[in-house]
Amino acid sequence: MNKVTRGAGSRTAALVMVFKLIESAQHRWRAVNAPHLVALVRAGARFERGRMVERPQAVAA
């Protein structure tokens, strides 16, 4: 007995649905206005109100 899922149907139909969802969502996304800071964010830097917050130094025990 084969199970048939109800949903997208075919791979092509699923890809079209995903494309349309992303295309619709991109109108609400905020543009990156400081691409030079992306690497810092990926490295774990924290920003508050647009300014980088220094990390407190670890206390040696």
N, C-alpha and C positions, 0 to 999 in steps of 0.2 A: 504494500500500500504506500503510495507516494503522498507526501504531505505537500500541499500547495499553500504558499503564503499569500496573503492578500496584502497588497501594498503597491509598490512601484511597478511590479510586473516584470519588466526586462531591465537589463543593465543600462541600456540606453535611456530608458524612461527615468531611471533613478538618477543618472548623471544630469539629465535635463532638469529634474526637480531641484537637485542640489545647486546647479548653476543659477536657476531662477531665484532660489532663496538667497544665495550670496549676492546676486545682482540687486535684489531688493534691499538687503541689509546694508549694503555699502553706502546708501544714501544717508544713513543714520550714524555711520562711523565718523569719528573725529580724525582729521588728518594729523600726521606726525609733523609738528612744527619745529622740532629740534632733532633732526636725524643724527646729529653728531653725539647726542646723549644716549642713544639706543644701546650702544656698547656698554656704557656705564650701568644702565638699568639691568642689562643681562648679566653683568658681573656682580650684581647685588647691591648697588648703590641705592640709597633711599632719598627721595625728594619730598619736601613738604612746602606747599605753596610756591612751587617753582624753583626752590633752592635746595641744593644738595645738603643733606644732613650728615655730618661726620659721625662715624661710629665711635662709641666710647672705647677706650683702650681696655683690653682684658686685664683684670687684676691678677697678678701672680700670687699664688697662695703659698 
